Amino acid sequence: MTVIVETERLLLREIVAEDAPLLYELNSDPEVVRYTGDPPFESPEAAAEFTRNYIAKNSGTGYGRWAVIQKESGEFLGWCGLKILEETGEVDLGYRFYRKHWGKGYATESALAVLKYGFGKLKLEKIIGRSRVENLPSIHVLEKCGMTFEKYFTDHDGECLTMAIYAGR
């Protein structure tokens, strides 16, 4: 297990093939994927194929959506991490957690650690976060991480916003 980032309560590690059933379950909750634009995986096999492709694409790059593991229990809580957006070249902070773990501060704790990694280890100048405008809990996480509003945009599902934070702020 390659740990990328560690916090007081969490370990963030690369996603591994054995995570596919957990990712399948995570994306099977309509509330979890409600604002993401991502459909649920069609089958456990589709989740496994996605996971294999994801690992091949991101392994060793320093970027990725990383498994978030609770230190105390070893439980997979969800994921958090950075990815380069192909359409803009910007680095995006993203997170997704099982609903039973919402409201416990895991998204903020992991996101803050990922930002520190991005600005420290990767020497990034800017990191963005995107959210649907009605996804107030996600926007609140971005605000707690120090991000500020940058712009609105429209995607296939509706109105969204981009928030950003810059190195040294």
C-alpha positions as CSV (number, residue, x, y, z in Angstrom):
1,M,0.0,0.0,0.0
2,T,1.5,3.3,-1.1
3,V,0.4,6.1,1.2
4,I,0.5,9.4,-0.5
5,V,-0.7,11.7,2.3
6,E,-1.4,11.1,6.0
7,T,-3.6,13.2,8.4
8,E,-4.6,12.9,12.0
9,R,-7.4,10.4,11.2
10,L,-6.8,9.4,7.6
11,L,-4.5,7.7,5.1
12,L,-4.7,8.6,1.4
13,R,-3.2,6.0,-0.8
14,E,-3.3,5.1,-4.5
15,I,-6.4,3.2,-5.7
16,V,-5.7,-0.5,-6.2
17,A,-7.5,-3.2,-8.2
18,E,-9.1,-4.5,-4.9
19,D,-10.9,-1.2,-4.5
20,A,-13.1,-1.8,-7.5
21,P,-16.0,-3.3,-5.5
22,L,-15.9,-0.4,-3.1
23,L,-15.9,2.1,-5.9
24,Y,-18.8,0.2,-7.5
25,E,-20.7,0.5,-4.2
26,L,-19.8,4.1,-3.7
27,N,-21.1,5.1,-7.2
28,S,-24.2,3.0,-6.8
29,D,-25.7,5.5,-4.3
30,P,-27.8,8.0,-6.3
31,E,-27.2,10.6,-3.6
32,V,-23.4,10.2,-3.8
33,V,-23.4,10.8,-7.6
34,R,-26.3,13.2,-7.7
35,Y,-24.2,16.3,-8.5
36,T,-21.2,14.7,-10.2
37,G,-22.5,14.0,-13.7
38,D,-21.1,10.5,-13.4
39,P,-23.6,7.6,-13.9
40,P,-23.3,4.6,-11.6
41,F,-21.2,1.8,-12.9
42,E,-23.3,-0.6,-15.0
43,S,-21.9,-3.6,-13.3
44,P,-19.1,-4.7,-10.9
45,E,-17.1,-5.8,-14.0
46,A,-17.4,-2.2,-15.4
47,A,-16.1,-0.9,-12.1
48,A,-13.2,-3.3,-12.2
49,E,-12.3,-2.3,-15.8
50,F,-12.5,1.4,-14.9
51,T,-10.3,0.8,-11.9
52,R,-7.7,-1.1,-14.0
53,N,-7.6,1.7,-16.6
54,Y,-7.5,4.4,-13.9
55,I,-4.5,2.7,-12.2
56,A,-2.6,2.3,-15.5
57,K,-3.2,6.0,-16.4
58,N,-2.4,7.5,-13.0
59,S,0.1,5.3,-11.3
60,G,3.3,7.1,-10.4
61,T,2.2,10.5,-11.9
62,G,1.8,12.3,-8.5
63,Y,-1.8,13.0,-9.5
64,G,-4.9,10.9,-8.9
65,R,-8.1,10.4,-6.9
66,W,-6.8,8.5,-3.9
67,A,-8.5,6.1,-1.6
68,V,-9.3,7.7,1.8
69,I,-8.8,5.2,4.6
70,Q,-9.7,5.7,8.2
71,K,-6.6,5.0,10.2
72,E,-8.2,3.6,13.2
73,S,-10.5,1.0,11.5
74,G,-8.8,0.6,8.1
75,E,-12.2,1.3,6.5
76,F,-12.4,2.7,2.9
77,L,-14.4,6.0,3.3
78,G,-14.3,7.2,-0.3
79,W,-11.7,9.1,-2.4
80,C,-10.0,12.5,-2.6
81,G,-7.3,13.9,-4.9
82,L,-6.1,15.9,-7.8
83,K,-6.6,15.4,-11.5
84,I,-5.6,17.5,-14.5
85,L,-8.7,18.5,-16.5
86,E,-8.1,17.6,-20.1
87,E,-10.3,20.4,-21.4
88,T,-8.5,23.3,-19.6
89,G,-5.3,21.9,-18.2
90,E,-6.3,23.1,-14.7
91,V,-5.7,20.9,-11.7
92,D,-8.9,20.0,-10.0
93,L,-9.5,18.9,-6.4
94,G,-12.2,16.3,-6.1
95,Y,-13.7,14.1,-3.4
96,R,-16.5,11.6,-3.0
97,F,-17.4,9.7,0.2
98,Y,-20.0,7.1,1.3
99,R,-23.0,8.9,2.5
100,K,-22.7,7.4,6.0
101,H,-19.4,9.4,6.3
102,W,-20.9,12.7,5.3
103,G,-20.7,15.5,8.0
104,K,-17.8,14.0,9.8
105,G,-15.1,16.3,8.4
106,Y,-13.4,13.7,6.3
107,A,-13.8,15.6,3.0
108,T,-12.3,18.8,4.5
109,E,-9.5,17.0,6.3
110,S,-8.5,15.0,3.2
111,A,-8.9,18.0,0.8
112,L,-6.7,20.2,3.0
113,A,-4.0,17.5,3.0
114,V,-4.3,17.1,-0.8
115,L,-3.9,20.9,-1.3
116,K,-0.8,20.9,0.9
117,Y,0.6,18.0,-1.2
118,G,-0.3,19.8,-4.5
119,F,1.3,23.1,-3.5
120,G,4.3,21.5,-1.6
121,K,5.3,18.3,-3.4
122,L,3.9,19.1,-6.9
123,K,4.8,22.9,-6.7
124,L,1.4,23.8,-8.2
125,E,0.5,27.5,-8.5
126,K,-3.3,27.1,-8.6
127,I,-5.8,24.4,-7.7
128,I,-9.5,24.6,-8.5
129,G,-12.6,22.9,-7.2
130,R,-15.8,22.6,-9.2
131,S,-19.3,22.1,-7.9
132,R,-23.0,22.3,-9.0
133,V,-24.3,25.5,-7.5
134,E,-27.0,23.7,-5.5
135,N,-24.4,21.3,-3.9
136,L,-23.9,23.6,-0.9
137,P,-22.1,21.0,1.3
138,S,-19.4,20.6,-1.4
139,I,-19.1,24.3,-1.8
140,H,-18.7,24.6,1.9
141,V,-15.8,22.2,1.9
142,L,-14.1,24.2,-0.8
143,E,-14.6,27.4,1.2
144,K,-13.2,25.7,4.4
145,C,-10.1,24.8,2.3
146,G,-9.6,28.5,1.5
147,M,-10.9,28.5,-2.1
148,T,-12.8,31.5,-3.4
149,F,-15.3,31.9,-6.2
150,E,-13.7,32.3,-9.6
151,K,-16.5,31.8,-12.2
152,Y,-19.8,30.2,-13.2
153,F,-20.1,27.7,-16.0
154,T,-22.8,25.4,-17.4
155,D,-22.3,21.6,-17.9
156,H,-24.6,19.0,-19.2
157,D,-26.6,18.9,-16.0
158,G,-26.9,22.6,-15.1
159,E,-25.2,25.6,-13.5
160,C,-21.8,25.0,-11.8
161,L,-19.1,27.1,-10.3
162,T,-15.4,27.1,-10.1
163,M,-13.5,28.0,-7.0
164,A,-9.8,28.4,-6.8
165,I,-6.9,28.7,-4.4
166,Y,-3.4,29.9,-5.3
167,A,0.0,28.9,-3.9
168,G,1.1,31.0,-0.9
169,R,-2.5,32.0,0.1
